[in-house]
């Protein structure tokens, strides 16, 4: 091939990358492995970018399963909650140390693969990794401070993400794979090394690590671990693991080294968009500031790249504004990193990227954390949007009531609110998945569609049922093993399927529900009505719920009625009295009323007493103090349902909503029915079940004869 042809080929490749995001990603990240799902995401991001440029205020929500873990040899040491173990013995649910020196849970383990590149560190430790294993490297410069660089031991440092293969290839080009110091000391005083954990972040834990190298015992702050040698090695079996930490990082080896992985929508897309729109401002938000800053550094690194500058000559970094937290282009655009709850005053955004604003399941289950996120989004982040700006939301869908869930609820309630284009990518397909090639809408069918339907509808088969998103990253068999090894169906359903609650339920499962067509009569049984309160009529407010339970002599509970509404204090009082009159009249002494003790109850109690006097309906009631958390309070209800001792009517107006809420507990948007029912169970188990009336046995012919004979004898003697 002539030089002219090579030049033309390079120019053609560069022009294609400038136009198409996927080609841009492959050019700037040659090791990137793309499947149909990445093509789909890139096409949606391209449309999103064009809509932002046209000031159409686009809204895009991508609900994604976790990325790859890091493939290391099975014999790599890893420190766990139970002490030192090897990488190959880790199981889902094990706790390892994250990059912040705090415990994080292993949530997935891939199928075995080959680790065949050995990295030797300055401590003498050797780690065997796959050639595509990614490292977050530090570039140390002895020269003047690069814009945005951090000072470290008299030098300045920047972060870069490189694959093991990339380092190996660089090594081969500079004197051989075992070359040192040329591998890590290139021209200009550069030095490639790995940042490691701050031992001072969790000193109690690290004091327990007795077998770490001696020199590390003296380290109390951040440090740098230099790699001395990278070379091919005899292949060993290795596996990828995935941790719950939002940054996906965990510590490996006796020296506690940190590894890294890449993100498409938070790195390549912002850089590509700024290439076309250098005047636009982008704000990237994470659960804290650390991860967005890492993204900021990587986007900045892409913009500095020679390939990028050749594609987008108008997009250049402003030499006076290149900090890691916020940097600008010479055209006035730029990139800002922000953490949830942090201030971004004075910053505008043509694109607001929200990438995993909740750290893990524990945060997603915290109502305080969910409320904080929602409040910050509405009052701070959303207000920074420029006219016509777009919101790109990327998340693992942990909870129905997290920000992604609330945004979807608002869409359903009010067509005037922001309408997100929501795309869910389950790790394993639960249906046959097709995509309309014109509209890009993904259609899911429980069965394979006939060829004529596919053809007429302009559909393309993406994947059959029960297959993975990307075979080379997470094979189908590996995902099925992960699913079978998970004790909690919720983790699988949320983390991998982007459904916060499995269809079969979590805390309360479908098979727990027992139904009966005809419910027992109230007379002769014990009844209780328990109330869980909420004041307010807004759609996002919780419900006030009253649940009436009947307790029979076998200690079986029948759900007789569920009252569920939103209203003010007067409406609550009237519903309490109406329900008590409905179920308590005529069975005095067998009816009990329980109310959730708290601020709402103390506010409405005087009003309730006043209305009872006015209506001349007097009911005794028992305030119920919450002594434990919601899950613990619901445990007796769960146990009784498992035993088949809670019965629901097979037809009732309230049955569907009640069952839906219970199946989605505790990850659902509401838990008021569960709370009220748990209060009711508490009232029932605090007393003995009603005694059954003795059954009168029919008289035998001998009993009748004895009575008649006795009566005749008495009469005869009296005569």
C-alpha positions, 0 to 999 in steps of 0.5 A: 500500500502506498503512503498516499493510500495509508494517509487517505485511510487514516483521514477516512478513519478520522472523519468517521470517528468525528461523525460517529461516537462508536468509531470515535470510542474505538479510535481513542480506546483501541482495546474497546470491545463493542457489541450491539448494546454499545452500538445502540447506546452510541446511536442514542447518545448521538441523537441526544447530542444533536438534540442538545445542539438543537436546544430540544431539552432531551432526557435520556435514562440508561439503566445498565447492569454492572461492567466487567470486573478485573481479571486477575489470576486465581492465586492473587492474594486479596484481603477479606473480612475473614482475612487473607484469601486468594482471588479464585476462592472469592464468592458472591457476598464476600467483603473486600476492601475498596479503594477508600479502604472501606468494606465493599461486597462482591456482587458477581464473579465471571467465568474463568479466563486466562491471565498471562501478563505478569507485573512486578512492582517495586515492593517485589510483589508480582501480579498476574493479569489478563492483557485487557486488565486496566490500570489507573496509572499516575504520570509523574512529571519533574517539569513545571506543573501541568494544568490541573496536576497535583503535587506529589513528592516534589513532582506533579502527577496526572492520572491515565488509564492504560491496559496491560497490553498497551504497557506491554506493547510500549515496552516492546517498542522501547527495548523489550518487555522487561526493560527498566528503567526505560519502561517507567522513565520515558523522556521528559522525566515521566514515570508511570506508576500505580496510586495506592490506598491511604492506610490512614483512611482505615488504620484499624483494618491495616494494623490487622494486615500482618504480612504486608511488606515491612516498609508499608508499616511506616506509611500513613498517607497516600503512596505510589507503587511503581511497576518495575517490569511487565512481561508475558508469563505462562498462562494461569486461570483467572476470573473477574469479580464485580464489587458494589462500590460505585467506582468498581475498585478494590484492593489486591495483592499484599501491597494493596494495589488499586485497579480501574475500568472505563466508562463509555457515557461518562468519558468518551461521549462528553469528549466527543460532544465537546468536539462538536460543541466546544462552547457547551458546558457539561456537569458530571454528577456522582454520589461523591466528588471522587468519581466525577473528578476521575471522569473529568481527568479522563475526558481531559486526557482524551481532549489532549490526545493527538488523534482528538486534536486532529479530528476537532481542531477547534476544541482545545483546552484553555491553558488558564483553566485546567483543574481536575474539578473544573476545566474549560475550552478556549471557546468557553465550554468545559467540564465540571465534576460535582458530588451529590449535595455539593454546590455548583453555584455559577456553573451552567450546563448544556448537558447534565450527566448523573452517573450512579448518584447512589453508592450501593444498596444500603444508600438506596434503601435509606429514605433520608439519602433518597430524599437528599438526592431528590431535593438536591437534583431539583433545587441545585443540579436541575436549576443549572441547565441551560435553555434547551439543555439535556439530562443524561441519567445512568444508573443501576436501578436499586430502588423504586423510590430512588431518583430514577424511580421518582422521575418515572413516577412523575412522568406517569402522573404529569405529562407536563413534567420531563419525559425521559426516554428510558432504556433498560438493558437487563444482563440476561434477556427475560424476553425475545428482544427486537428493535425497530430500526427506524424508531430505535424502540426496543420491543420485548416479546415472551415468544419468538415473533413470526418472520412476517411480523418481524419483516412488516414491523421493520424489526431486528432481533437483538437477542433471544430470551435468556441470553446475555448483552455481550458474550465476550464481556459477560458470557450467558453461562457466567451470568446464569452461574452468578444468578444461581449463586446469589442468595438474594433475588433482589441483588440479581434483579436490581444489579443485573436486570435493572428491576429493583424487585423481582416479579416473584417478590423479595421479602414477601414472595408470591407463593406466601399469598393464600386466598379464600373466596368466602371470608369468616363472619366477624361475629365470634372472632377477634378483630383489630384495625391498625393505622399507619399515618401520613398527612398530605395530598400531594402525589409523592406523599405516603398513604394513610392506611388502615388494615383490619384483621380477623383472628380465629381460634386457630390463630389464622389471620384474615385480611378483611379490609384495607383503607388507603387514602391521602388526606388531611387530619380531619379525613384521617379521623373520619376514616378511623371512626367510619372503619371502627363503626363498620367492623366494631359495632355489635362485637363489643369486647372483641374489637381493638384499635391500634394507631401508630404513635408519633408526631402525626398521632399526637397532632390528631388525637385531640381531634379524634376525641372531639369527633368521638364525643360529637358522633357519640362513638367511643372507641378505646385505642392503643398507641403503638410505638416503633421499637425496631426498624421496618424490616424487623417489625414486618418479620412476624407478618412474613413468618405467618405468611410463610406458614400459610396463616394469613389469608386474603380475599380472592376478590377485593378492590384493594387487593391488587395495590396491596399485593403489589406494595408487599411484593416490592417491599422494602425496595418499593416506593411505598411501604404503608400497607406493610407497616399497617399490617405489621402493626395489626399482627403485633396487636394480634400476637399480644393476646390469646386467640379466641377460644372455640365453642365446644362442639355439642356431640349428638346423643347416642341411643344408650343415653336417650334410653337411660334418661327415659328409664330413669324418668319412668322409675322415679314416677313409678316409685312416687306413685 
